[in-house]
Amino acid sequence: MCIISFYKKGNEFILTHNRDEEIGRQTSYEIVEQIKFDKIYYSPIDKRANGTWIFYSDEYVACILNGGESKPFFLKNKYKESRGIILLHLLKYNSVLEFTKNENFKEIAPFTIFIFERITKNTYLLHWNEKDLIIKDMTNKDIVTWCSSTIYSDKSRNRIATVFNKNNNLNPNHIQSLHYKLKMERGDLFDDLATTSISQIIMNNLRIDMKSCQLF
């Protein structure tokens, strides 16, 4: 599930992420500095799997959504590893290309990962459908949006993309407001499912900062 938007203007970019999840799934209420594969990174923590849905490090800014490019026909009851752990496996590698060539995605549920390489400034969407990994280079895009294919139809995805593309002078507060208006309410699909947090990473030549607003 989830909605992301990436907005780039000059040397500033803003990545914002709606996390649609079980309301009772425990997460940290703060951004935590951690180390994995000898790399320092910053993220909220999903306490069930000890992974995350969004992080930044000196090398990457990245986040993950449930579902690949299209809605999966069938999902297993159990997979090898949480998708929030697979996202952190990116820290093992020096580039997205290395990650896609060497990481083993077998027995991992369908996902979409957004990645910004801080050194090269390249931007990617990776779609995994349990069989194939689709790599989309989004480097030349100033606005990138994506919605979880497990919940949002192509029509909904296009509608949300239109909302962002018609606003060509966005700022962090404006984007946060758009994401809040697009949030999933409790009971829209299931009683225990909603947008549980909205996270945002802002970066320019001088700084990088992250904030996460917990809604449940």
C-alpha positions in Angstrom: 0.0 0.0 0.0 1.1 3.7 0.3 1.5 6.8 -1.9 4.8 8.5 -2.6 5.7 11.8 -4.3 9.1 13.1 -5.3 9.5 16.7 -6.3 12.7 18.2 -7.6 13.4 21.9 -8.3 17.0 23.0 -8.9 19.1 21.6 -6.1 16.2 20.9 -3.7 14.1 17.8 -3.6 11.3 16.6 -1.5 10.3 12.9 -1.0 7.0 12.3 0.8 5.5 9.0 1.8 2.0 8.0 3.0 2.3 4.7 4.9 -0.9 2.7 4.6 -0.7 -0.1 7.2 -2.5 -2.0 10.0 -3.4 0.5 12.7 -2.0 -1.8 15.4 1.4 -2.4 13.8 3.9 -0.9 16.2 6.4 1.7 14.9 8.8 4.2 16.4 7.6 7.7 16.9 10.9 9.3 16.1 13.6 9.2 13.5 16.5 6.9 14.7 20.2 6.9 13.8 21.2 3.3 13.1 24.0 1.3 11.5 23.6 -1.6 9.0 26.3 -3.1 6.8 28.7 -0.5 8.4 26.6 2.3 7.0 24.9 5.0 9.1 21.3 5.6 8.1 18.3 7.5 9.6 14.7 6.2 9.6 11.6 5.4 11.6 11.5 1.7 12.7 8.9 -0.9 12.0 9.0 -2.8 15.3 7.4 -6.0 14.0 10.2 -6.7 11.4 12.9 -4.2 12.6 12.9 -2.8 9.1 11.6 0.5 7.7 9.6 2.0 4.9 11.8 5.1 4.3 15.4 6.1 5.1 18.3 8.3 4.1 22.1 7.8 4.4 25.1 9.4 2.9 24.6 7.3 -0.2 20.8 7.0 -0.7 17.4 8.4 -0.1 14.9 5.5 -0.5 11.4 4.2 0.4 9.3 1.2 -0.4 5.7 0.5 -1.2 3.7 -2.8 -1.3 3.1 -4.2 -4.8 4.9 -4.1 -8.1 4.1 -2.3 -11.3 0.6 -3.9 -11.5 -1.7 -5.6 -9.0 -0.5 -9.1 -8.0 -2.8 -11.9 -8.8 -1.9 -14.0 -5.7 0.0 -13.3 -2.5 1.5 -16.0 -0.3 0.8 -16.2 3.4 4.5 -16.1 4.2 7.7 -14.8 2.5 11.4 -15.2 3.2 12.0 -11.6 4.4 10.1 -8.5 5.2 10.1 -5.9 2.4 11.3 -3.3 4.9 14.4 -5.3 5.5 15.1 -5.7 1.8 15.0 -1.9 1.4 17.8 -1.7 3.9 19.8 -4.3 1.9 20.5 -1.4 -0.5 23.1 -0.2 2.0 25.3 -3.2 1.1 25.9 -1.8 -2.3 27.7 1.2 -3.8 25.0 1.8 -6.5 21.5 0.9 -7.5 23.0 -1.1 -10.4 25.0 -3.3 -8.0 21.8 -3.7 -5.8 19.7 -4.9 -8.8 22.4 -7.2 -10.1 23.4 -8.9 -6.9 20.5 -8.8 -4.4 18.4 -12.0 -4.3 14.7 -11.1 -4.4 13.4 -14.6 -4.6 10.6 -15.4 -2.1 10.1 -11.7 -1.5 6.6 -10.2 -1.8 5.9 -7.8 -4.7 7.2 -4.3 -4.0 8.1 -0.9 -5.6 11.2 0.9 -4.3 12.0 4.5 -5.0 15.8 5.4 -4.8 17.7 8.6 -5.2 21.5 8.2 -5.4 22.9 11.2 -3.6 26.3 11.0 -5.3 25.2 10.6 -8.9 21.8 12.3 -8.4 20.2 9.5 -10.4 16.6 8.5 -9.6 15.0 5.1 -10.0 11.8 3.2 -9.5 12.2 -0.6 -9.1 9.2 -2.9 -9.5 9.4 -6.5 -8.3 6.5 -8.9 -9.2 8.1 -12.2 -7.7 9.4 -13.1 -11.2 11.0 -10.0 -12.8 12.6 -6.8 -11.6 11.7 -3.8 -13.7 14.1 -0.9 -13.5 12.8 2.6 -14.5 15.3 5.5 -14.7 13.4 8.6 -13.5 16.4 10.9 -13.4 15.0 13.4 -15.9 11.6 13.6 -14.1 11.0 16.6 -11.9 7.9 15.1 -10.4 7.5 11.3 -9.7 4.4 9.8 -8.0 3.5 6.2 -7.3 0.7 4.4 -5.5 0.7 0.9 -4.2 -0.7 -1.4 -6.8 -2.3 -3.7 -4.2 -4.9 -1.0 -3.5 -4.8 1.8 -6.0 -6.1 1.3 -9.6 -4.5 2.8 -12.7 -7.3 5.3 -12.7 -6.6 6.3 -9.1 -2.8 6.5 -9.8 -3.4 8.8 -12.8 -5.7 11.0 -10.8 -3.1 11.4 -8.0 -0.3 12.1 -10.5 -2.5 14.8 -12.0 -2.9 16.4 -8.6 0.8 16.8 -8.2 1.7 17.7 -11.8 -0.8 20.6 -12.0 0.9 22.1 -9.0 4.3 23.3 -10.4 5.4 25.5 -7.5 5.3 23.1 -4.6 6.9 23.5 -1.2 7.2 21.0 1.7 4.2 22.2 3.5 2.0 22.2 0.4 3.1 18.7 -0.5 2.5 17.6 3.1 -1.0 19.0 2.8 -1.7 17.2 -0.5 -0.6 13.9 1.1 -2.8 14.5 4.1 -5.8 15.1 1.8 -5.0 11.9 -0.1 -4.6 9.8 3.1 -6.6 6.6 3.6 -9.1 6.8 6.4 -9.8 4.0 8.8 -12.6 2.0 7.3 -12.2 3.1 3.7 -11.3 -0.5 2.9 -10.9 -2.3 6.2 -11.5 -1.3 9.8 -7.9 -2.0 10.8 -6.2 -0.3 7.8 -5.4 3.4 7.3 -2.6 5.8 6.5 -0.7 5.5 9.8 2.1 8.0 9.1 3.2 10.6 6.6 7.0 10.9 6.3 9.0 13.6 4.4 12.7 14.0 3.5 13.9 17.4 2.3 17.4 17.9 0.8 19.4 20.7 -0.8 23.0 21.6 -1.1 23.3 22.6 2.5 21.2 20.0 4.5 19.1 16.9 4.6 16.3 16.5 7.1 13.5 14.0 7.8 10.2 14.3 9.7 7.5 11.7 10.3 4.0 12.5 11.4 2.3 9.5 13.1 -1.4 9.5 12.6 -2.1 6.4 14.8 
